[in-house]
């Protein structure tokens, strides 16, 4: 299986959108298959030996992403976990409430961003963290309307 490691982001001259370049790693036979499939579009990193693939910018630029091949589409950096997280949030919103969806979104984002903090630990921390009360408004007793 091929895997992609984020190298850098850039703005596409063609679309104006932010894109990313990833270094590919995997079995030599898989890398050769990728190179053959890409043909004239194949590129190497600046070192001249590392195969690269282009894709959307990652949420967590420190991790490895799987690279998937689909007939008719080709090779792509697989962000399936983002789609799954979005589905979880939509389910929480439609079956629960906006408040539940917000909490699910927060937990999903922590996981996607690779915080290293488990959802259970984050929830326990949030539950134990005292919430600050809003500061009391100061009222000018001589001119209460203009305060």
C-alpha positions, -999 to +999 in steps of 0.1 A: +000+000+000+012+035-008+013+061+018+017+099+016+036+123+039+028+160+036+057+181+022+042+215+016+012+235+004+010+259-025-016+279-043-026+264-077-021+288-106-049+271-125-076+272-098-063+295-072-071+269-045-046+257-019-032+223-028-005+201-012+024+180-023+030+147-006+060+123-006+050+087-015+063+057+003+056+020-003+068-012-019+091-006-049+066-025-071+037-002-060+058+029-066+067+016-101+030+010-108+022+045-097+049+060-119+037+040-149+001+051-143+010+087-140+030+087-172+040+122-183+023+136-152+047+118-128+069+141-107+097+136-082+104+158-051+134+182-052+157+153-043+150+137-077+142+103-062+111+106-040+079+101-059+052+128-051+015+130-054-007+161-053-038+165-033-059+186-009-041+201+021-042+178+052-058+186+085-029+170+103+004+176+084+024+153+107+008+119+099+009+095+070-022+092+048-032+061+027-031+065-010-060+048-028-064+037-064-099+037-079-105+027-115-116+057-136-103+082-110-067+071-104-045+075-074-055+100-046-047+108-010-075+092+010-092+115+034-120+091+042-118+098+079-129+134+072-160+122+054-168+098+082-164+126+108-187+148+088-213+120+087-211+116+125-217+153+130-246+153+106-261+123+124-257+140+158-275+171+144-304+152+128-310+126+155-299+148+185-295+185+186-273+213+174-257+213+209-248+176+206-235+181+170-212+209+183-197+186+209-193+157+184-177+182+159-152+193+186-143+157+195-140+147+158-118+177+151-095+168+179-091+133+165-086+146+129-060+171+140-039+145+158-040+162+192-027+131+209-055+135+235-082+108+234-118+118+232-125+104+267-096+123+282-107+155+264-142+151+277-131+144+312-108+175+311-137+197+298-160+184+325-135+191+353-123+225+340-141+252+359-159+277+336-151+313+342-182+335+349-188+365+327-172+397+342-197+419+360-206+450+342-195+482+359-223+507+362-216+544+366-241+554+393-239+590+384-248+583+348-263+547+346-276+552+310-242+563+296-222+534+312 
